[in-house]
């Protein structure tokens, strides 16, 4: 029996020590386990490590007994040391998570007599058996059913006895010497269920660099979810050996640089400063707009006064009609007539107002035009008057000298 374990952490974890997938194997008992600690829970990688290690020591395939075993393991989990972050905000979040406990998926298998494999599973970690003729999956045979999983093994729920046998699925499967067995965490399982042909590419991986390139390729084309990648591959017919393919201690994904926020200067460069000409033009345009606005306000005020005056007359007429006309029919008839007359007068008044306004504008334009024509003539008249005055003064001066 040849055993190959492949693991690579997700890029956002940077270093392999942060991987949350854990596996365990017991060659003597031909027992294997794989667990995926959930990112949202507290110290989930430690919980995944504890349940896989204890399972292969004492394989249990009856859900009630496995629940008892995992409940006993909670003490080991709670007594394990954990260093909180030096960042106060992050440490506060970790302490909140701690109250909710650790959570993980789990799948365990054991090769038993008569070419049988016993399986027990909770969560979305999956089993694959493949050969040249067919493939068999457990517990999920398609992506939709895998994604619909809602069961995980949580430490606090175990203590509160809120996990029961319905959380687990069990099965016994026959195998032959030509079969290849794979246990895979959820991201790989989704890829294999969508594209079964990729399984052959994956099992042919022989070293870490090939695993690294495989993950990068399918991460980049979005076929493989960006998550921790873990799988146990078991070939029945081969000689006994175990190979573990993992990153070396000096391997890490590049950390994202936190860019310093530099606010854009509110002052413009000297090349874009407003010169005096620009400022004068803006001021001139603003003054023109303000003047136009004041004219509009005056016009609107006049219209409002006119409208309210007409409405006041209308109300007064209705009131007087109501007082001095006792018969309802006459009142209604006269009120209707009065309203119609007032509406007609209002329309006429509005029409007259618009005509007056148009005439006023026309007169202003004519005034401006006349002023434009008169201005040169007035200047010439003033010039001639000044010349005449000068001539008159010279004549008087000459006459005075002659008399002397």
C-alpha positions as CSV (number, residue, x, y, z in Angstrom):
1,X,0.0,0.0,0.0
2,X,1.5,3.3,-1.1
3,X,0.5,6.5,0.7
4,X,1.1,10.0,-0.5
5,X,0.0,13.1,1.4
6,X,-0.2,16.5,-0.4
7,X,-0.7,19.8,1.5
8,X,-0.4,23.4,0.6
9,X,-1.8,26.4,2.5
10,X,-3.9,29.1,0.9
11,X,-2.0,32.2,-0.2
12,X,-3.7,34.5,2.4
13,X,-2.1,32.3,5.2
14,X,1.4,33.2,3.8
15,X,3.2,30.4,5.8
16,X,2.5,26.6,6.1
17,X,2.4,26.8,9.9
18,X,-1.0,28.6,9.5
19,X,-2.7,25.8,7.6
20,X,-5.9,24.6,9.2
21,X,-6.1,21.2,7.5
22,X,-4.8,18.3,9.6
23,X,-4.3,14.6,8.8
24,X,-3.3,11.4,10.7
25,X,-2.5,7.9,9.6
26,X,-1.9,4.5,11.3
27,X,-0.1,2.2,8.9
28,X,-0.4,-0.8,11.3
29,X,-4.2,-0.5,11.5
30,X,-4.5,0.8,8.0
31,X,-6.5,3.7,9.3
32,X,-6.5,7.3,7.9
33,X,-8.2,10.5,8.9
34,X,-8.5,14.0,7.5
35,X,-10.0,17.1,9.0
36,X,-10.5,20.7,7.9
37,X,-10.6,23.4,10.6
38,X,-12.9,26.2,9.8
39,X,-11.4,29.7,9.5
40,X,-14.3,31.3,11.4
41,X,-13.7,29.3,14.6
42,X,-11.1,29.5,17.4
43,X,-7.8,27.6,17.0
44,X,-9.5,25.2,14.6
45,X,-6.3,23.7,13.4
46,X,-5.5,22.4,16.9
47,X,-9.0,20.8,17.1
48,X,-8.6,19.2,13.7
49,X,-5.2,17.8,14.8
50,X,-6.6,16.4,18.0
51,X,-9.6,14.5,16.5
52,X,-7.6,13.0,13.6
53,X,-4.8,11.8,15.9
54,X,-7.2,10.2,18.4
55,X,-9.3,8.6,15.7
56,X,-6.5,6.7,14.1
57,X,-5.4,5.4,17.6
58,X,-8.9,4.1,18.3
59,X,-11.0,3.9,15.0
60,X,-14.7,4.1,15.7
61,X,-17.4,3.9,13.0
62,X,-20.5,4.0,15.1
63,X,-21.7,7.7,15.3
64,X,-22.7,7.6,19.0
65,X,-19.4,6.2,20.1
66,X,-17.4,8.6,17.9
67,X,-19.3,11.5,19.5
68,X,-18.3,10.1,22.9
69,X,-14.6,10.0,21.8
70,X,-14.7,13.5,20.4
71,X,-16.4,14.8,23.5
72,X,-13.5,13.4,25.6
73,X,-11.1,15.1,23.2
74,X,-12.5,18.6,24.0
75,X,-10.5,18.6,27.3
76,X,-7.3,18.2,25.4
77,X,-8.3,21.1,23.1
78,X,-9.2,23.4,25.9
79,X,-6.0,22.7,27.8
80,X,-3.8,23.4,24.8
81,X,-1.8,26.6,24.9
82,X,-2.7,29.5,22.6
83,X,-0.9,32.8,22.3
84,X,-3.3,35.7,21.7
85,X,-2.3,38.4,19.2
86,X,-0.3,41.4,20.5
87,X,-2.8,43.5,18.5
88,X,-5.6,44.4,21.0
89,X,-8.3,44.5,18.4
90,X,-7.3,41.1,17.0
91,X,-6.9,39.6,20.5
92,X,-10.4,40.7,21.4
93,X,-11.7,39.0,18.3
94,X,-9.8,35.8,19.2
95,X,-11.3,35.8,22.7
96,X,-14.8,36.2,21.3
97,X,-14.1,33.2,19.0
98,X,-12.7,31.2,21.9
99,X,-16.1,31.3,23.6
100,X,-17.7,29.7,20.4
101,X,-15.1,26.9,20.4
102,X,-13.2,25.1,17.6
103,X,-15.0,23.6,14.6
104,X,-13.8,21.2,11.9
105,X,-15.0,18.7,9.3
106,X,-13.9,15.1,9.6
107,X,-13.6,11.9,7.5
108,X,-12.1,8.7,8.7
109,X,-11.5,5.3,6.9
110,X,-10.0,1.9,7.7
111,X,-9.2,-1.0,5.5
112,X,-10.7,-4.1,7.0
113,X,-11.1,-7.8,6.1
114,X,-12.7,-9.1,2.8
115,X,-11.4,-6.0,0.8
116,X,-13.8,-3.7,2.6
117,X,-13.3,0.0,3.5
118,X,-15.2,1.4,6.5
119,X,-16.0,5.1,6.3
120,X,-17.4,7.7,8.6
121,X,-17.8,11.4,7.7
122,X,-19.1,14.7,9.0
123,X,-18.8,17.8,6.8
124,X,-17.7,18.5,3.3
125,X,-14.4,16.6,3.2
126,X,-14.9,13.8,0.6
127,X,-13.8,10.3,-0.3
128,X,-13.0,9.2,-3.9
129,X,-12.4,5.7,-5.2
130,X,-11.2,5.6,-8.9
131,X,-10.0,3.0,-11.3
132,X,-9.9,2.5,-15.1
133,X,-13.6,1.6,-15.2
134,X,-15.5,3.7,-12.7
135,X,-15.4,6.1,-9.8
136,X,-17.2,6.1,-6.5
137,X,-17.7,9.1,-4.2
138,X,-18.7,9.5,-0.5
139,X,-20.5,11.2,1.1
140,X,-21.2,13.6,-1.8
141,X,-21.3,12.8,-5.5
142,X,-22.0,16.3,-6.8
143,X,-21.1,19.9,-5.9
144,X,-24.6,21.0,-5.0
145,X,-25.0,18.3,-2.3
146,X,-21.5,19.0,-1.0
147,X,-22.3,22.7,-0.7
148,X,-25.6,22.0,1.0
149,X,-23.7,20.5,4.0
150,X,-24.5,22.2,7.3
151,X,-22.9,19.8,9.8
152,X,-19.6,20.4,11.5
153,X,-18.0,19.1,14.7
154,X,-17.9,22.0,17.2
155,X,-16.4,21.7,20.7
156,X,-19.0,23.7,22.5
157,X,-21.9,21.8,20.8
158,X,-20.3,18.5,21.9
159,X,-20.2,19.7,25.5
160,X,-23.8,20.9,25.3
161,X,-24.8,17.5,23.7
162,X,-26.2,19.3,20.6
163,X,-24.4,16.9,18.2
164,X,-26.1,13.6,17.4
165,X,-25.8,10.7,15.0
166,X,-27.6,12.7,12.3
167,X,-24.4,14.7,11.9
168,X,-22.5,11.7,10.6
169,X,-22.7,9.5,7.5
170,X,-21.3,6.0,7.3
171,X,-20.6,3.5,4.6
172,X,-18.8,0.3,3.8
173,X,-17.2,0.1,0.3
174,X,-15.5,-2.8,-1.5
175,X,-12.2,-2.2,-3.1
176,X,-9.8,-4.0,-5.5
177,X,-6.0,-3.9,-5.8
178,X,-6.3,-1.6,-8.9
179,X,-8.3,1.1,-7.0
180,X,-6.8,4.4,-6.0
181,X,-8.3,6.0,-2.8
182,X,-8.4,9.7,-2.2
183,X,-9.4,11.7,0.8
184,X,-9.7,15.5,0.0
185,X,-10.8,18.6,1.7
186,X,-13.6,20.7,0.3
187,X,-11.8,22.9,-2.2
188,X,-10.2,19.9,-4.0
189,X,-13.4,17.9,-3.7
190,X,-15.4,20.6,-5.6
191,X,-12.7,20.6,-8.3
192,X,-12.8,16.8,-8.7
193,X,-16.6,16.7,-8.7
194,X,-16.8,19.4,-11.4
195,X,-13.9,18.1,-13.5
196,X,-13.2,14.4,-12.8
197,X,-10.4,14.3,-15.4
198,X,-8.3,16.6,-13.2
199,X,-8.0,13.8,-10.6
200,X,-5.5,12.0,-12.9
201,X,-3.4,15.1,-13.2
202,X,-3.5,15.5,-9.4
203,X,-2.5,12.0,-8.5
204,X,0.5,12.2,-10.9
205,X,2.1,15.0,-8.8
206,X,5.5,13.8,-7.5
207,X,7.0,16.8,-5.6
208,X,6.1,20.1,-4.0
209,X,6.9,22.3,-7.0
210,X,4.4,20.3,-9.1
211,X,1.8,20.7,-6.3
212,X,2.6,24.4,-6.1
213,X,2.2,24.9,-9.9
214,X,-1.0,22.8,-9.9
215,X,-2.6,25.0,-7.2
216,X,-1.5,28.2,-8.8
217,X,-2.8,27.2,-12.2
218,X,-6.3,26.3,-10.9
219,X,-6.4,29.2,-8.4
220,X,-5.7,31.7,-11.2
221,X,-8.3,30.3,-13.6
222,X,-10.8,30.3,-10.7
223,X,-11.6,26.5,-11.0
224,X,-10.0,25.8,-7.6
225,X,-11.2,27.8,-4.6
226,X,-8.5,29.7,-2.8
227,X,-8.3,27.6,0.4
228,X,-6.0,25.2,2.2
229,X,-5.3,22.2,-0.1
230,X,-5.0,18.7,1.5
231,X,-5.3,15.2,0.2
232,X,-4.3,11.6,1.1
233,X,-3.8,9.3,-1.9
234,X,-3.6,5.6,-1.3
235,X,-2.6,3.1,-4.0
236,X,-3.5,-0.5,-3.0
237,X,-1.2,-2.5,-5.3
238,X,2.0,-0.7,-4.7
239,X,4.7,-1.5,-2.1
240,X,4.4,0.0,1.4
241,X,5.8,3.5,1.6
242,X,4.7,6.9,2.8
243,X,5.5,10.3,1.1
244,X,4.5,13.6,2.5
245,X,4.6,16.5,0.1
246,X,4.5,19.8,1.9
247,X,6.2,23.3,1.6
248,X,9.7,23.6,3.1
249,X,10.3,25.7,6.1
250,X,11.6,28.6,4.0
251,X,8.6,28.7,1.7
252,X,6.0,31.3,2.0
253,X,3.6,33.3,-0.2
254,X,4.4,37.0,-0.5
255,X,2.5,39.1,2.0
256,X,0.4,41.9,0.7
257,X,1.9,45.3,1.3
258,X,-0.2,47.8,3.3
259,X,-0.1,51.0,1.3
260,X,0.2,54.1,3.4
261,X,-2.7,56.5,2.8
262,X,-1.5,59.9,1.6
263,X,-4.2,62.5,1.2
264,X,-4.1,64.5,-2.0
265,X,-3.0,68.1,-1.4
266,X,-5.9,70.5,-1.4
267,X,-3.7,73.2,-2.9
268,X,-3.2,73.3,-6.6
269,X,0.3,73.7,-8.2
270,X,1.5,77.1,-9.2
271,X,1.0,76.1,-12.9
272,X,-2.8,76.0,-12.2
273,X,-3.2,79.0,-10.0
274,X,-5.9,81.5,-11.0
275,X,-4.5,84.7,-12.3
276,X,-6.0,88.2,-11.8
277,X,-7.7,88.2,-15.2
278,X,-9.5,84.9,-14.4
279,X,-10.6,86.2,-11.0
280,X,-12.0,89.4,-12.5
281,X,-13.9,87.5,-15.2
282,X,-15.4,85.2,-12.5
283,X,-16.3,88.2,-10.4
284,X,-17.9,89.9,-13.3
285,X,-19.9,86.8,-14.3
286,X,-21.0,86.4,-10.7
287,X,-22.2,89.9,-10.4
288,X,-24.2,89.6,-13.6
289,X,-25.9,86.4,-12.4
290,X,-26.7,88.1,-9.0
291,X,-28.3,91.0,-10.8
292,X,-30.4,88.7,-13.0
293,X,-31.4,86.8,-10.0
294,X,-32.6,89.9,-8.3
295,X,-34.7,90.9,-11.3
296,X,-36.3,87.5,-11.3
297,X,-37.1,87.8,-7.6
298,X,-38.8,91.1,-8.2
299,X,-40.9,89.7,-11.0
300,X,-41.9,86.6,-9.0
301,X,-42.8,88.8,-6.0
302,X,-45.1,90.9,-8.2
303,X,-46.7,87.7,-9.6
304,X,-47.2,86.4,-6.1
305,X,-48.8,89.6,-4.9
306,X,-51.1,89.6,-7.9
307,X,-52.1,86.0,-7.4
308,X,-52.8,86.4,-3.7
309,X,-54.8,89.5,-4.4
310,X,-57.0,87.7,-6.8
311,X,-57.5,84.8,-4.4
312,X,-58.4,87.2,-1.7
313,X,-61.0,88.8,-3.9
314,X,-62.3,85.3,-4.8
315,X,-62.7,84.3,-1.1
316,X,-64.4,87.6,-0.2
317,X,-66.9,87.2,-3.1
318,X,-67.7,83.7,-2.0
319,X,-68.2,84.8,1.6
320,X,-70.4,87.7,0.7
321,X,-72.4,85.6,-1.7
322,X,-73.0,83.0,1.1
323,X,-74.2,85.7,3.5
324,X,-76.5,87.7,1.3
325,X,-78.1,84.8,-0.8
326,X,-80.3,82.5,1.4
327,X,-81.3,80.0,-1.3
328,X,-78.8,77.2,-1.8
329,X,-79.5,76.8,-5.5
330,X,-78.9,80.5,-6.1
331,X,-75.8,80.5,-3.9
332,X,-74.4,77.5,-5.8
333,X,-75.2,79.0,-9.1
334,X,-73.8,82.4,-8.3
335,X,-70.8,81.0,-6.6
336,X,-70.0,79.0,-9.7
337,X,-70.6,82.0,-12.0
338,X,-68.4,84.1,-9.7
339,X,-65.6,81.5,-9.7
340,X,-65.7,81.2,-13.5
341,X,-65.6,85.0,-13.8
342,X,-62.7,85.3,-11.4
343,X,-60.9,82.5,-13.2
344,X,-61.4,84.3,-16.5
345,X,-60.2,87.6,-15.0
346,X,-57.2,85.8,-13.5
347,X,-56.3,84.5,-17.0
348,X,-56.8,87.9,-18.5
349,X,-54.7,89.5,-15.8
350,X,-51.9,86.9,-16.4
351,X,-52.1,87.5,-20.1
352,X,-51.9,91.3,-19.6
353,X,-49.0,90.9,-17.1
354,X,-47.1,88.8,-19.7
355,X,-47.8,91.4,-22.4
356,X,-46.7,94.3,-20.0
357,X,-43.6,92.3,-19.1
358,X,-42.8,91.8,-22.8
359,X,-43.4,95.5,-23.6
360,X,-41.3,96.5,-20.7
361,X,-38.4,94.3,-22.0
362,X,-39.0,95.7,-25.5
363,X,-38.9,99.3,-24.1
364,X,-35.7,98.6,-22.2
365,X,-34.1,97.2,-25.4
366,X,-35.3,100.3,-27.4
367,X,-33.9,102.6,-24.7
368,X,-30.6,100.9,-24.8
369,X,-30.6,101.1,-28.6
370,X,-31.5,104.8,-28.6
371,X,-28.9,105.5,-25.9
372,X,-26.3,103.8,-28.1
373,X,-27.3,105.9,-31.1
374,X,-27.5,109.2,-29.1
375,X,-24.3,108.9,-27.2
376,X,-22.0,109.8,-30.2
377,X,-24.3,112.8,-31.2
378,X,-24.4,114.1,-27.6
379,X,-20.6,114.0,-27.5
380,X,-20.4,116.0,-30.7
381,X,-22.9,118.5,-29.5
382,X,-21.0,119.0,-26.2
383,X,-17.8,119.4,-28.2
384,X,-19.3,122.0,-30.5
385,X,-20.7,123.9,-27.5
386,X,-17.3,124.0,-26.0
387,X,-15.7,125.3,-29.2
388,X,-18.4,128.0,-29.5
389,X,-17.8,129.1,-26.0
390,X,-14.1,129.4,-26.6
391,X,-14.7,131.4,-29.8
392,X,-17.1,133.7,-28.0
393,X,-14.5,134.3,-25.2
394,X,-11.8,135.2,-27.8
395,X,-14.1,137.7,-29.6
396,X,-15.0,139.4,-26.3
397,X,-11.4,139.6,-25.3
398,X,-10.4,141.1,-28.7
399,X,-13.2,143.8,-28.5
400,X,-12.1,144.8,-25.1
401,X,-8.5,145.3,-26.2
402,X,-9.6,147.4,-29.1
403,X,-11.6,149.8,-26.9
404,X,-8.6,150.3,-24.7
